[in-house]
Amino acid sequence: MKRPGGEGYVPISQRLAHWYTSLRGKGRREQQPPLTPVEPTKSTNFKQAMVTYLADRRRLRQQGYLHTTYGEPSNISLADAYHNDLTALENTINDAVSPSAREVRKAGDVSKIRDHFEMFAMAHFSLPTALEIMDRKTREMQQNRRESSYNPASTVTYSRDELETVQMLVNRAGDMQLNSTEGWTLTRGDIDNAWTAIISKSIEPIEQAIQNYTGQGQNQGRNLIIETVDRIKRQLHTKIT
C-alpha cells in the first residue's frame, strides 16, 4: 500500500467499502480452527503470542468457563469469540491476566489489533456484537473529534507483525483473505472515514433485521435494538463545533 498522499494511494475507506459489500451475506464459520499450544516463554512475536493466548481462551471456552462465568453463548461464532478475547485482553487489569495474555501485551499494541480486526470482520459479527462495536466506535470518534489535540492528518503505523496478526484473525473468523507483505501507515482521518463508511453500510441491513427480530423478550429486545441504532446514527452524523 502506498503511503498517504503518495502516487497510487487509495483511501482505506474506499477499499473497505468494496470489501465489506462483497462480504455481506456470507455464512459465518462456527468451528474453531485447530491451534497448536505454544509456551508463553517461547513466543517470539506478536502473532505467535496471540496464537498462544487464543489457545488458552479456546480451552476455557471448551471447558464452559466463559459461559458459566461471563454468560458467553455456548454456540458463539468465531468472530464474536475473537472479539471477546481481544476485549478481555485489552480491558483486564494486569494482575488478573494469564501469562499468555501478558506476553501478547508485551509483544504489541492490542488496541490497534482489536480496532483493525473489528473493522475488517464487521460483516461476520452477530447482531448484538455488531451493534455494540458500532455504538462504541461512534462514541469514540465523536469524543476524539472534540479533543483539541485531535489531528486527522496524524498517522498510525501498523507493523508487518501487527498486520499478520490481524490477517490471521480475520482469515479464520470470516473466510476473508487479507494479505499484506508490508506495514501500513494510515492517517487518523482515513481510519475514521473507513469506520464511518462501514458503520453507514451496516446500519441499513440491521434496520431491516429489526423487522424480523425474534430474540428472547421480543418487544424489549427489538426496542433496545431500535434505540441503539438511532443513537449510532445520531452519533455518526453529529457535527462537532
Secondary structure by P-SEA (a helix, b strand, c coil): cccccccccccaaaaaaaaaaaaccbbbbccccbbbbbbccccccaaaaaaaaaaaaaaaaaaccccccccccccccaaaaaaaaaaaaaccccccccaaaaaaaaaccaaaaaaaaaaaacccccaaaaaaaaaaaaaaaaaaaacccccccbbbbbcaaaaaaaaaaaaaaccbbbbbcbbbbbcaaaaaaaaaaaaaaaaaaaaaaaaaccccaaaaaaaaaaaaaaaaaaaaccccc
